[in-house]
Amino acid sequence: MTLGPLNHVGVATPSIEAAVAHYRDVLGATLIGEPFDLPAQGVRVCFVDTPNSQIELLEPLGENSPIAKFLEKSPAGGQHHVCFEVPDIHAAKAEMEAKGVKVLGEPRIGAHGTPVIFLHPKDMGGVLTELMETPKGGH
């Protein structure tokens, strides 16, 4: 497996609208996507572009959302995960498992429309880590 670029940092928020206003008004973000629902993952998502990466804002879709559980512990929100690109998600999953890293579930389609997996924070220095197959044709 070859670790690719940092694709995004996931940030949990109780309100995407408030988070977007913060990134726009405080940090000067100008390239902000439209929020959309990702029911399979239980989240509402919005991407804020930065010059070299993205911030993925995550709001819970219902009380069973993993983001709802995160917000129970951190009601104001905060960093949820980091996401790195990999060339082949299935090869990355097999390699992580061979190295003893707990992979949380099977590959599934993420917010960028490409397969993703998550690696357990206990095996990743305390950081929930997402691996995302690099989109065909680049970013």
Salt bridges, closest charged atoms under 4 A:
GLU17 OE2 - ARG44 NH1 2.95
ASP25 OD1 - ARG24 NE 2.87
ASP37 OD1 - ARG44 NE 3.96
GLU56 OE1 - HIS8 NE2 2.92
GLU56 OE1 - HIS81 NE2 3.11
GLU59 OE1 - ARG44 NH1 3.77
GLU85 OE2 - HIS139 ND1 2.85
GLU95 OE2 - LYS99 NZ 2.81
GLU97 OE2 - LYS93 NZ 2.77
GLU106 OE2 - LYS93 NZ 3.55
GLU130 OE1 - HIS8 NE2 3.08
GLU130 OE1 - HIS81 NE2 3.00
GLU133 OE2 - LYS136 NZ 3.33
